[in-house]
Amino acid sequence: MASYLPRVVDTELDALLPSLPAISLEGPKGVGKTETAKRRAATVYAMDAQGDRELLQADPDRLNRAPTPILVDEWQREPGVWDLVRRSVDADPRAARFLLTGSATPTQAPTHSGAGRIVGVRMRPMSLAERGLCQPTVSLAALLAGGQLPVEGTAHLRLVDYAEEIVRSGFPAIRALTPRARRAQLDGYLARIVERDFPEQGHLVRRPATLRAWLAAYASASATTSAYNVILDAATPGDSDKPAKTTTIGYRDVLTQLWLLDPVPGWSPGRSAFSRLGQAPKHHLADPALAARLLRADVPALLDDSAPGPAVPRKGSLLGALFESLVTLSVRTYAQAAEAGVHHLRTRDGDHEVDLIVERDDLRVVAFEVKLAPSVSDADVAHLTWLRNRLGPDLIDAAVITTGRHAYRRPDGIAVIPAGLLGP
């Protein structure tokens, strides 16, 4: 606990727990859910520990007697506990009674969704702001509040530093390791997905090498809207005996249940006069370090674009794609804390694209372009200018996220923000 690094989700839990009876903290293994939840718990039952499972199976009423808040860790290992918590909340709806953490959506679904009783909160790997690389000077919440506030600050991060952060990982226990140990841990994490997590989700993997190749192809498709048949072709080049479509859909479904795929949905504006917007998701893995490891891309390979993994057609380099994944991970973390949704915009003809659309409940938005460059030209803001002309006052603010050093506003009002300076 002494080495715990504060997370953005801490502020969400501090705001929600005093008013809600039960919160489910959800995300992939290794993001820090257990440590974050333990800091608020008076009682802990770990469902990946046989003794605790047997205890609750023998005496479910312990959930009504134990000191609160009660943490039920890895609840999906004993799915029936979800209904026990729901019924306990029905009987006693006082706030701050339960925290649940889960690393997968169980195949044996609870009999009730928990809607109205158990509120889900997503936890992702560490954002750039949470990694303590430099002090953020531009707040996403402030941008969403409007007013075109001044944008300023200086970052000491260079391109190589962002490449290092991609491979270093946002999983707290992994990023603290030496490079060799980190690679071994990421390999073990990926092996567990194929060898243990898939079977635990009820999905028998008959061809593990094909699943691993599909994962690598998906990693290569990071920050693209590539069709799934394109990903499959990249995973099985020259293979006439390709997996059936149902097989690859199964891969996608299980990886989603494990919170390992984190695609950004296409934007469907609620009141704006747009037509022919593409709705294909933009692909991202939960942590860009997983993508880099699947593609055997270390820092030198990212910098000279020589990673040996499968290639999915994309604009620009793999480093550019994974830098966008890193920025997207960070923006989604900050946007969730600000109660905003995140989408991407792409017209169906591909004439206009905006990497990230952060939308408030009132449908007004802040738009971001992500550029793997230290400086910004007029060409780099062309899509943002187009969007501003289309949205008018519904575009609260617009910015380009860069690898540069200085944050500022251009004369046209569009902000330029080094990725390390953007925070919640």
ABEGO torsion letter per residue (X at the ends): XAABBBBAAAAAAAAAAAABABBBBBEBBGAGAAAAAAAABABBBBAABAAAAAAAAABAAAAAABBOBBBBBGAAABAAAAAAAAAAAAABABBGABBBBBABBBABBBABAGBGABBBBBBBBBBAAAAGABBBABBAAAAAAEGGBBBBEBBABBAAAAAAAAAAEABAAAAABBAAAAAAAAAAAAAAAAAAAAAAAGBBBABAAAAAAAAAAAAAABGBABBAAAAAAAABBGBABBBBAAAAAAAAAAAAAAGABBBBBBBBBAABBBBGBBABBBBBBABAAAAAAAAGBBAAAAAAGABABBBBBBBEBAAAAAAAAAAAAAAAAAAAAAGBBBBBBBBAAGABBBABBBBBAAGBBBBBBBBBBABBBAAAAAAAAAAAAAAEAABABBBBBBABABBBBBAAGBBBBBAAABBX
